[in-house]
Amino acid sequence: MNPAFLHVLVIALVEQLNAIRDAFLERGRCRLSVVASYCDLFKIPRQQSFEIAIVHEMLSVREFRDCSAHIRRTWPGAKILVICAEAGVLDDPLYDDWITPAYSPDVLLATSERLIDYERERRREPAYRQPALSGRGNGGATTFKEA
């Protein structure tokens, strides 16, 4: 994965947490913030920042959706990776990608890497290039400057 330090939010029961934790800690330069209950997610300070949030399907449908909506509102830059049995979850714009509960550590890391690299690349692109018109010195040609 990208060598930059990575902060991962994990919402999963202890049984699922061990596999997720082991995969990311083997990577190094990674910090996990773990939430083992739905209510604890709402106690995390807004000042935290996360590159990715991993939400396991252990929640009820309502809790699952509320957690994801809270993550989107509180940490809008975080990508949400869902561990669930069906791809239908991606019909909802709250989620960025999914893997099945029978994932391998390599699949978890590769999917996370793809989401994070995409977001980092998107942030580097200039949002808008504004034309700078100047009739002197460039023969009246239009030049562009970064906004």
NUKOL-368827 format. One record per atom (N, C-alpha, C): residue in three letters; z, x, y. Coordinates in steps of 0.02 Angstrom, whole numbers, padded with zeros to 5 digits, always signed. Layout:
<recs>
alaZXY ...
</recs>
This chain:
<recs>
met+00000+00042-00060 met+00000+00000+00000 met+00000+00043+00062 asn-00009+00013+00118 asn-00009+00046+00182 asn+00056+00085+00190 pro+00055+00148+00214 pro+00115+00188+00218 pro+00165+00165+00270 ala+00147+00119+00314 ala+00193+00096+00366 ala+00252+00060+00334 phe+00308+00062+00369 phe+00369+00028+00346 phe+00355-00047+00342 leu+00381-00079+00292 leu+00366-00149+00279 leu+00432-00189+00273 his+00437-00245+00309 his+00495-00288+00304 his+00473-00353+00271 val+00502-00368+00213 val+00482-00424+00171 val+00540-00474+00167 leu+00525-00537+00179 leu+00572-00592+00169 leu+00557-00624+00102 val+00608-00629+00060 val+00599-00658-00007 val+00646-00718-00014 ile+00616-00774-00033 ile+00654-00835-00045 ile+00645-00852-00118 ala+00695-00835-00158 ala+00690-00844-00230 ala+00760-00844-00261 leu+00764-00872-00320 leu+00826-00869-00359 leu+00835-00799-00388 val+00895-00783-00407 val+00910-00716-00433 val+00864-00697-00491 glu+00849-00744-00534 glu+00807-00730-00592 glu+00738-00704-00571 gln+00709-00734-00520 gln+00644-00713-00496 gln+00649-00652-00450 leu+00704-00647-00416 leu+00713-00594-00367 leu+00707-00524-00397 asn+00734-00514-00456 asn+00734-00447-00486 asn+00664-00418-00492 ala+00617-00457-00516 ala+00548-00433-00524 ala+00516-00418-00457 ile+00527-00462-00408 ile+00499-00452-00341 ile+00530-00389-00309 arg+00595-00384-00313 arg+00630-00326-00284 arg+00606-00261-00315 asp+00603-00259-00381 asp+00582-00197-00415 asp+00511-00176-00394 ala+00465-00224-00389 ala+00396-00207-00370 ala+00394-00176-00300 phe+00429-00205-00253 phe+00426-00180-00185 phe+00467-00116-00175 leu+00523-00110-00209 leu+00563-00050-00200 leu+00531+00012-00231 glu+00491+00002-00283 glu+00453+00058-00311 glu+00403+00085-00260 arg+00380+00042-00216 arg+00332+00060-00165 arg+00363+00108-00114 gly+00428+00100-00100 gly+00461+00141-00050 gly+00446+00116+00020 arg+00482+00142+00069 arg+00473+00124+00140 arg+00469+00048+00149 cys+00514+00014+00116 cys+00514-00058+00117 cys+00585-00084+00122 arg+00594-00137+00160 arg+00659-00169+00165 arg+00651-00243+00147 leu+00693-00266+00102 leu+00691-00335+00081 leu+00749-00373+00112 ser+00734-00431+00139 ser+00786-00478+00160 ser+00781-00535+00110 val+00835-00548+00075 val+00834-00595+00020 val+00872-00658+00037 val+00841-00715+00022 val+00872-00780+00032 val+00872-00814-00036 ala+00931-00827-00063 ala+00936-00857-00129 ala+00948-00932-00126 ser+00956-00959-00065 ser+00963-01032-00059 ser+00925-01055+00003 tyr+00902-01115-00001 tyr+00863-01146+00052 tyr+00899-01144+00119 cys+00963-01160+00119 cys+01002-01163+00182 cys+01009-01095+00215 asp+01012-01042+00175 asp+01022-00975+00203 asp+00964-00951+00245 leu+00904-00977+00232 leu+00846-00958+00272 leu+00857-00973+00346 phe+00888-01029+00360 phe+00897-01051+00429 phe+00952-01012+00465 lys+00987-00968+00430 lys+01039-00926+00460 lys+01014-00857+00481 ile+00953-00840+00461 ile+00925-00775+00479 ile+00909-00774+00554 pro+00932-00723+00590 pro+00919-00720+00662 pro+00844-00717+00678 arg+00825-00751+00730 arg+00755-00752+00751 arg+00730-00683+00772 gln+00776-00639+00789 gln+00757-00572+00812 gln+00729-00529+00755 gln+00742-00549+00694 gln+00713-00513+00637 gln+00637-00519+00641 ser+00603-00472+00611 ser+00530-00480+00606 ser+00510-00464+00534 phe+00461-00501+00510 phe+00438-00493+00441 phe+00362-00489+00441 glu+00335-00444+00399 glu+00263-00441+00390 glu+00240-00494+00340 ile+00283-00507+00291 ile+00264-00554+00239 ile+00327-00591+00214 ala+00318-00654+00198 ala+00372-00694+00168 ala+00346-00718+00100 ile+00387-00707+00050 ile+00369-00728-00018 ile+00414-00786-00037 val+00383-00843-00050 val+00420-00904-00066 val+00406-00923-00138 his+00458-00927-00178 his+00451-00944-00249 his+00456-01020-00257 glu+00421-01046-00306 glu+00418-01118-00317 glu+00484-01150-00341 met+00538-01114-00341 met+00601-01140-00366 met+00630-01196-00322 leu+00602-01207-00264 leu+00627-01257-00218 leu+00597-01326-00233 ser+00630-01378-00209 ser+00599-01445-00213 ser+00538-01445-00166 val+00496-01494-00174 val+00435-01498-00132 val+00453-01500-00058 arg+00502-01540-00040 arg+00522-01546+00030 arg+00551-01480+00055 glu+00595-01448+00016 glu+00624-01384+00037 glu+00570-01330+00043 phe+00524-01331-00004 phe+00470-01283-00005 phe+00430-01287+00060 arg+00413-01348+00079 arg+00375-01360+00140 arg+00416-01344+00202 asp+00479-01365+00203 asp+00522-01351+00260 asp+00532-01275+00271 cys+00542-01239+00216 cys+00549-01166+00221 cys+00487-01135+00251 ser+00429-01154+00226 ser+00367-01125+00251 ser+00354-01143+00324 ala+00369-01205+00343 ala+00361-01226+00413 ala+00408-01187+00458 his+00469-01176+00435 his+00518-01137+00474 his+00495-01064+00482 ile+00468-01036+00430 ile+00443-00967+00434 ile+00385-00964+00484 arg+00339-01011+00481 arg+00282-01012+00528 arg+00305-01018+00601 arg+00355-01061+00613 arg+00379-01070+00682 arg+00419-01009+00705 thr+00460-00981+00662 thr+00506-00928+00683 thr+00474-00860+00683 trp+00432-00845+00634 trp+00398-00781+00628 trp+00324-00793+00619 pro+00288-00814+00671 pro+00218-00835+00664 pro+00172-00780+00639 gly+00190-00717+00647 gly+00148-00663+00623 gly+00156-00648+00549 ala+00207-00675+00518 ala+00219-00662+00447 ala+00170-00700+00404 lys+00142-00667+00355 lys+00100-00700+00306 lys+00145-00731+00253 ile+00125-00789+00227 ile+00166-00823+00177 ile+00129-00821+00110 leu+00160-00787+00062 leu+00134-00782-00006 leu+00177-00826-00050 val+00145-00872-00084 val+00181-00921-00126 val+00173-00902-00199 ile+00228-00905-00235 ile+00226-00896-00307 ile+00233-00965-00337 cys+00177-00991-00364 cys+00177-01059-00391 cys+00124-01066-00445 ala+00128-01120-00482 ala+00084-01129-00540 ala+00015-01155-00521 glu+00006-01186-00463 glu-00058-01217-00446 glu-00084-01193-00378 ala-00149-01187-00374 ala-00181-01164-00312 ala-00185-01219-00260 gly-00168-01281-00277 gly-00172-01337-00231 gly-00131-01326-00168 val-00081-01282-00172 val-00039-01268-00115 val-00080-01239-00057 leu-00136-01207-00072 leu-00177-01176-00020 leu-00217-01227+00021 asp-00214-01289+00001 asp-00245-01341+00042 asp-00206-01351+00107 asp-00146-01325+00108 asp-00102-01331+00166 asp-00107-01267+00208 pro-00119-01272+00273 pro-00125-01212+00315 pro-00060-01172+00324 leu-00005-01197+00298 leu+00058-01160+00303 leu+00057-01096+00262 tyr+00018-01096+00209 tyr+00021-01041+00161 tyr-00042-00998+00165 asp-00034-00933+00155 asp-00090-00887+00160 asp-00122-00870+00093 asp-00081-00866+00040 asp-00108-00850-00025 asp-00056-00868-00078 trp-00076-00866-00141 trp-00030-00882-00195 trp-00045-00839-00256 ile+00007-00831-00297 ile-00001-00800-00363 ile+00039-00842-00412 thr+00023-00837-00475 thr+00059-00878-00526 thr+00126-00846-00543 pro+00172-00885-00569 pro+00238-00857-00588 pro+00233-00802-00642 ala+00178-00799-00678 ala+00169-00747-00729 ala+00134-00685-00701 tyr+00145-00670-00638 tyr+00112-00614-00605 tyr+00138-00547-00632 ser+00097-00496-00623 ser+00120-00428-00637 ser+00140-00396-00571 pro+00182-00344-00572 pro+00199-00310-00509 pro+00138-00286-00471 asp+00086-00264-00507 asp+00025-00240-00474 asp-00009-00296-00436 val-00010-00356-00464 val-00041-00414-00431 val-00001-00433-00369 leu+00064-00433-00375 leu+00108-00449-00317 leu+00095-00399-00261 leu+00094-00335-00275 leu+00084-00285-00223 leu+00013-00287-00194 ala-00037-00296-00237 ala-00106-00298-00213 ala-00118-00359-00167 thr-00091-00416-00186 thr-00099-00476-00145 thr-00063-00468-00079 ser-00002-00441-00081 ser+00036-00429-00020 ser+00000-00380+00026 glu-00026-00327-00004 glu-00062-00276+00035 glu-00123-00306+00070 arg-00161-00347+00034 arg-00220-00377+00063 arg-00202-00422+00123 leu-00150-00462+00116 leu-00129-00506+00170 leu-00105-00466+00231 ile-00066-00415+00218 ile-00038-00375+00273 ile-00092-00334+00308 asp-00135-00303+00269 asp-00189-00263+00299 asp-00235-00308+00340 tyr-00250-00367+00316 tyr-00292-00414+00354 tyr-00258-00430+00421 glu-00194-00444+00421 glu-00159-00462+00483 glu-00156-00403+00531 arg-00143-00344+00505 arg-00140-00284+00548 arg-00209-00270+00579 glu-00261-00278+00541 glu-00329-00268+00566 glu-00346-00320+00619 arg-00326-00382+00607 arg-00340-00436+00655 arg-00305-00423+00722 arg-00245-00396+00720 arg-00208-00381+00782 arg-00239-00325+00822 arg-00275-00280+00789 arg-00306-00223+00823 arg-00369-00242+00861 glu-00402-00296+00841 glu-00464-00316+00873 glu-00450-00343+00943 pro-00491-00324+00992 pro-00481-00352+01059 pro-00495-00427+01056 ala-00452-00464+01090 ala-00458-00537+01090 ala-00519-00560+01128 tyr-00537-00523+01180 tyr-00592-00545+01224 tyr-00619-00485+01261 arg-00684-00480+01266 arg-00715-00428+01307 arg-00745-00461+01367 gln-00721-00443+01425 gln-00742-00474+01487 gln-00796-00432+01520 pro-00851-00463+01541 pro-00904-00423+01574 pro-00879-00400+01642 ala-00892-00338+01657 ala-00875-00310+01723 ala-00942-00297+01758 leu-00958-00338+01806 leu-01021-00331+01842 leu-01012-00282+01899 ser-01056-00234+01901 ser-01056-00190+01958 ser-01128-00168+01970 gly-01150-00178+02030 gly-01219-00162+02047 gly-01229-00090+02067 arg-01176-00052+02077 arg-01183+00017+02101 arg-01171+00066+02044 gly-01211+00116+02041 gly-01199+00171+01996 gly-01224+00161+01925 asn-01240+00100+01906 asn-01264+00091+01837 asn-01330+00052+01837 gly-01364+00053+01892 gly-01429+00020+01896 gly-01426-00055+01889 gly-01370-00084+01904 gly-01362-00156+01900 gly-01348-00183+01830 ala-01340-00137+01781 ala-01328-00159+01712 ala-01257-00187+01705 thr-01250-00233+01658 thr-01184-00261+01643 thr-01147-00215+01595 thr-01087-00198+01613 thr-01045-00158+01568 thr-00986-00200+01547 phe-00953-00180+01495 phe-00895-00217+01470 phe-00832-00175+01475 lys-00779-00207+01490 lys-00713-00174+01490 lys-00667-00215+01446 glu-00620-00182+01416 glu-00571-00216+01373 glu-00525-00257+01417 ala-00510-00318+01395 ala-00466-00363+01433 ala-00394-00345+01420 
</recs>
